[in-house]
Amino acid sequence: MLVHKDGGLFCAYTVQKKPGTKRLIGVSVQARGLVAVPKSRQHTRSSPVVQVYAGHRCVWVRGSVGGGSYSSGWILC
């Protein structure tokens, strides 16, 4: 999973370790106090990019590839 914060804009997307196999790849970003923004697609490389304006809030990022998943907990507080 790759994340980037520039000012108040937070971006994230999930990348397969071994690209080539078409799998369901997803990412979800939630700024504290706001609704999560999920995106997913069947692809061989990465999920779509999710952009959220978080301001100075903490963010929670979740990503999944096939059956595996990752959850960051509150970060960038």
C-alpha positions in Angstrom: 0.0 0.0 0.0 1.3 3.4 -0.9 0.2 6.6 0.8 1.0 10.3 0.3 -0.1 13.4 2.1 0.4 16.9 0.6 -1.0 19.7 2.7 -4.5 18.5 3.6 -4.9 16.1 0.7 -4.3 12.4 1.4 -3.9 9.8 -1.4 -3.6 6.0 -1.1 -3.6 2.9 -3.3 -2.8 -0.8 -3.0 -0.2 -2.6 -5.2 0.2 -6.3 -5.6 3.6 -7.8 -4.5 3.5 -10.1 -7.5 1.7 -8.4 -10.4 0.4 -10.4 -13.3 -2.6 -12.3 -11.9 -6.0 -10.5 -12.2 -7.4 -10.1 -8.6 -9.8 -7.9 -6.8 -7.7 -5.1 -5.3 -9.2 -2.5 -3.0 -8.3 0.5 -0.8 -10.3 2.5 1.6 -9.4 5.8 3.3 -11.3 7.4 6.2 -10.5 10.7 7.9 -11.5 10.8 11.5 -15.0 12.0 11.9 -15.9 11.5 8.2 -17.2 8.6 6.1 -14.7 6.0 4.6 -14.1 6.3 0.8 -13.7 2.8 -0.7 -12.6 1.9 -4.2 -11.8 -1.5 -5.7 -11.4 -3.2 -9.1 -10.3 -6.4 -10.8 -6.8 -5.7 -12.0 -3.3 -7.2 -12.5 -1.4 -4.4 -10.7 -3.1 -1.9 -8.4 -6.3 -0.5 -7.0 -7.7 2.9 -8.1 -6.3 5.9 -6.3 -8.4 7.3 -3.4 -8.1 11.0 -2.6 -9.5 12.5 0.5 -9.2 16.0 1.9 -8.4 15.2 5.5 -7.0 18.6 6.7 -5.2 18.0 9.9 -7.3 15.0 10.9 -6.0 11.4 11.6 -6.5 8.9 8.8 -7.3 5.2 8.7 -6.2 3.3 5.6 -7.4 -0.3 4.6 -6.2 -2.2 1.7 -6.9 -5.7 0.3 -5.5 -8.0 -2.5 -7.5 -11.2 -3.1 -8.0 -12.7 0.3 -5.3 -10.7 2.2 -5.9 -7.4 3.9 -4.1 -4.6 5.8 -5.4 -2.0 8.2 -3.2 0.8 9.4 -5.1 2.1 12.5 -5.2 5.9 13.0 -2.1 7.4 11.4 -0.7 10.9 10.7 -2.3 12.4 13.9 
